[in-house]
Amino acid sequence: MINLLLINGLDNQAQVTILSTANGVEFSYEGNLNLLSEIDHPQLRPTRVLVGCGKHQKLRFPVPAVTFNCVADPDDRDRSLNAVDTIIASGSAPVINHPDRIRRTTRDQVAGLLAGIDALRVPRTLCIAPRRLRDLPALVAEGGVGYPFLIRPAGQHGGYDLFRIDSEANLDHLECFGYDGKKRYYVSEFIDFRNADGLYRKARLVVVGDQIFARHLILADNWNIHSRSRQEFMLKHPETLVEEKAFLSGFQARLGERSLSAVREIARRLDLDYFGIDCSPQDDGTLVLFEANACVNVFHKNGPEFGYGNAVIRTIRDALQQMIISRARQTDV
């Protein structure tokens, strides 16, 4: 039996989201990989610990053969990542997604790390902390980003707090945010990723060790693609379901060698063991990058209309578990 230690971490405010479900109350630790419920290999015995909530008693857990740092979002988890450092320094087990590598995956750092890759368009990205809303245009301009641009609070990954600003006249849309010179926002140039047929596409690729998998291809008639786009657009256009099925079964051919080479170079530069890439495949064989980091949702089940994607979930889970087992065998623990 292989002891697997999964380390989750709270944000710097030690916040926990409480969910009410049909099975009772559940806790959601945002910014983490929620892997405990996904580990089902008979050789693996997982233990999860939670760090980052200030002073606490010394954690006790079985000596791990491999440690998985599940703290995936570096924007507001300094305490948690420091706590992970302390835990892994006290042992000799191999570490998956080492905290030092996670720290390099803020949106602005990733934009810098991945600049210049052939066949990959990386939007210029800034991290700003305006004191007032009216300070924002100057900060954006100083960073070399023009209109239109996208803005979202640091630490946010969904499309809910994401705004596109086409001109200074649209800045009133951002009055919903707070400004105090401390709260940080990511600003990135907007690249129009619409293809020749007028549709927008968002592919999610998952890197597990040296393997690449396609998790989904969501199509929409607007730029802000998210999970709801499946119901709002794809179900009304059955041909998009056919396209996603084909992509999942043969994404290498769909992307082409230039784009695949770009994905492999992303993996080399980020040097993470497990992470996701959200991007848009273009008609000319290039990719427009949205994000590349470990804070990726992979294992949520698809609804019955999209059940054809569930086999992919199983394949990725199997690959992840095999990678964990392989890493554990590198030690004598």
RAURCOR-V216719 format. One line per field, one symbol per residue. psi: psi as a letter, one per 30 degrees, with the letter a starting at -180 (. if undefined). burial: # if it has 9 or more other ideal C-beta (glycine too) atoms within 8 Angstrom, else .. A space follows every 10 residues. Layout:
psi=???
burial=???
This chain:
psi=kjkkkkjlkl lfghkkkkkj lfgaklkkjl glkifeffjg kffkjkkklk lghakllkkk lkjkfkkjjf jfjfehheee eeeeeeefff agkkkkikee eefggleeee eeegkgkkgk jjkkklklik eleffeeeee efggkakllk klkkfkfage hkkkjflfff fffgfflkkg fekkkkkkkk kjgklfgglk kjkjkkkjbg kklkeljkkl glfikaeffe efeeffiffe eeeeeeeefh feeeeleeee eeeeeeeeee hlekllkklj klfgglkkke ljlfikjegk kllefgffff eeeeeeeeee eeeeeeeeff lg.
burial=.######### ##.#...... .....#.##. #####..##. ...#.##### ##........ ...####### #######.## #####.##.. #.#######. ########## #.##..#.## .######### ..#.###.## #.#.#..### ######.... .####..... #..#..#.#. ..######## ..#.#...## #########. .######### ..#.##..## .####....# #.######.. #..##..### #######.## .######### ##..#####. ######.##. .#...#.### .##.###.## #.######.. #.#
